[in-house]
Amino acid sequence: MDLHTPDLAPINFQDIIVERPVERVGLIRLNRPQALNALRSQLMEELINALQSFDHEATIGAIVITGNDKAFSAGADITEMANATLTDMLNRGMIERWRQLRNIRKPLIAAVSGHCLGGGCELAIACDIIVASETAKFGQPEINIGVIPGAGGTQRLTKAVGKSLAMEIVLNDRRLTAEEALRYGLASRIAPLDQYLTDAISLAAQIAARAPLGVQMGKEAINKSFEMSLADGMSYEEKLFYILFASEDQKEGMRAFVEKRKPVWRGQ
């Protein structure tokens, strides 16, 4: 698998590298290795732009976000925030970028190796699936600089690992190894250091080869399950299930099953 496809995006990014390593898969590499991929404002703006571009591109079915072997991301760029006032933080719209991340419809897979801390951990758990290398370390160390996570670290993390462990991670800077992340449900799989990105891209390609509307609505239904009661969630799932019967892909998928052939998806 060629992981070195040249950047084909129309925008020249500085803090990220955009690639298309295999058919229907977009790859975004965080590219500030000298700063352990710290999430400064420029990086987040570029990341959202690239994600939105892939999200609107019909030839892309799933997206992988990664860093490098040493660090997915060690967190936010503290130099940008150290002297900031409340007004500064509100005017910069930092959290607004994270809201835009929630609106990406296509599946997001985080390929995580090394340091995955603070905002980096929040970015990983904002994705739909985490593939971790055996060296990955997850944590929310914001308490050490007098704040708490502000982009989902207290919310998504708690829903993933439970209240007691989340309290220890947020209040006492406990770090999770890759094995612990898998055990507690934060990651879906672990791979060797030389294999984790290839595995993440392969997983993305498998998902991207499936019915696009079904994938999109499956992601939406699962995410809604964290916001609704069981009864409301079941009702929401039922509505999405019925809606898919208005799609051409549903007709094609069931017809292909009956005819014992591979379906040809159109995303319609």
Buried (B, 14 or more C-beta within 10 A) or exposed (E): EEEEEEBEBEEEBEBBBBBBBBEBBBBBBBBBEEBBBBBBBBBBBBBBBBBBBBBEBEEBBBBBBBBBBEBBBBBBBBEBBEEEEEEEBEEBEBEEBBEBBEEBEBBBBBBBBBBBBBBBBBBBBBBBBBBBBBBBBBBBBBBEEEEEBBBBBBBBBBBBBEEEBBEEBBEEBBBBBBEBBBEBEBBBBBBEEEBBBBBBBBBBBEBBBBBBBBBBBBBBBEEBBEEBEEEEBEEBBEEBEEEBEEBEBBEBBEEBEEEEEEBEBEBE
